[in-house]
Amino acid sequence: MSIQLILQGAAGYEAENIMRLFFPAGRRAATADAQGDLVLALAGPHALLALVRMDGRTVWQAQAPAAHDTAEYDLCRLLYALLQSVTGRRPPWGMLTGVRPVRLIHDLRAEGAGEDAIRARFVDHYDCTPEKFQLAKDIADLQRLFLQANGRDCSVYIGIPFCPSRCSYCSFVSRAVGEKQVQALIGPYVDRLCAELTAIRQTVDACGLRVRTVYIGGGTPTSLDAARLEQLLRHIAAAFAVPALEEYTVEAGRPDCTDAEKLRLLKQYGATRISINPQTFSDTVLQTIGRRHTAQDVVDCYRAARAAGHACINMDLIAGLPGDTVAGFCQSLQTAIDLAPENITVHTLTLKRASDLVVEQRTALYDDVAAMTAAEMRLLPAAGYRPYYLYRQKGTLQNLENIGWCRPGHEGLYNIYMMEEVHTILAAGAGSCTKLVPPGARRGRIRRLYNCKYPQEYLARPDTAEKTQQETREFYAEQEHPQAPGQPGPDQPCRP
């Protein structure tokens, strides 16, 4: 449904997020059209107002602001209640719009909140369903084993922004390796990436950091040819103590570029966890989303990975792909379960402006996604998998979530460390983001340093990555020698 979203007065970002829970394809507008459907939120000094005009009918609710420090929540609650009434829908996560609901539980526990108070925050304050709260709590309870981070721990993320082809739902920065101009970028890109990893190793040493996990993502890292992939893997082995890592993950996601030789190289150079990602086991749906392989190709790639000695494999599936059905998704999920990978990650389709799918089509095309995720919650626990991490995204169908499932003892550590912001992530490659996490950090204190977004820009601006290393060293110097407010810090290395 095309509808205008209008914010007036002090109404801001969170009110817009509440609107998009119900109308994700809504169009932000400064002023209202005379006749069009609209949702309006107004925060004034003397009144809070929520109004909906839809199908020729206008309804509204207003109240006086209770207190300045609760005005934003009060407006969002007013708007949320009105939109629930008008649409007849209750979002499963209620008013929660953040990416990390599990992190909220960790933070509340760190602040001393009891379990009853945490449940009340989710179920009463945010109107989260009891089922979603229990899911988040179960994951938080499991993650407690992995949250005791040392202030000098870190992980390394390495981004490969190339793929065999671009999937229709994809919003990541990636280029198809079959394009002639892209082929000319790959060699220089890997060379520059290796140079950046050397600089990260020097920063790790200078700041006295311990690298716990390495994750090569993308894109599709195995879209590199075998020679370039080996160049990268050999450089990682030289730069980091691979045998001492807790986990070393490589996304080997697509069978149309992941062959036996590349699987052998991943094993040879120390990868302990790989992803082979079907997204679906329906050939028709694979064709619809732009994949150039069959479901059998995925099965063959998985078996080749086992033959190469890979003992921890993740498989991704997506609920809500165009052309899929509830029965088709259940069949894909059962196929993955029968293969018995150590991890299965189920994503709910998220439609973003950078993807090729049309946002406005979501309501008509994807009404079955809640039934798909309900099957996930039934079939995976019955097969011995348990949820170990969870995150949400804006624009996810039906306001649902992405869940990583594992067999006990096979939790994806990088996923937990990254999503729960347990420790620093040092990132290399185009489109990557370094996250600097001080000991005991709260979300607002984390510093984010962004690399250039596109491969061409990344190659042309090595100074951006160099600046990230300098700022990382300064960040850790500040942790050792906190300066007085308003006073310059000493010019000194991170570690004596």
Secondary structure, DSSP 8 states (H G I E B T S, - for coil): ---EEEEEET--HHHHHHHHHH-TT-EE-SS--SSS-EEEEEE-SS-EEEEEEETTEEEEEEE----GGGHHHHHHHHHHHHHHHHH----TTTT---S-HHHHHHHHHHTT--HHHHHHIIIIIS---HHHHHHHHHHHHHHGGG----TTEEEEEEEE-EESS--TT--S--EETTSHHHHHHHHHHHHHHHHHHHHHHHHHHHTT-EEEEEEEEES-GGGS-HHHHHHHHHHHHHHS-GGG-SEEEEE---TTT--HHHHHHHHHTT--EEE---B-S-HHHHHHTT--S-HHHHHHHHHHHHHTT---EEEEEEET-TT--HHHHHHHHHHHHHH--SEEEEEE-B--TTSSS-GGGHHHH-TTHHHHHHHHHHHHHHTT-EEEEEE--TTBGGG--EEEEE-TT---HHHHHHHTT-SEEEEESTT-EEEE--TT--GGG-EEEE--SSHHHHHH-HHHHHHHHHHHHHHHHHHHS---TTS------S--
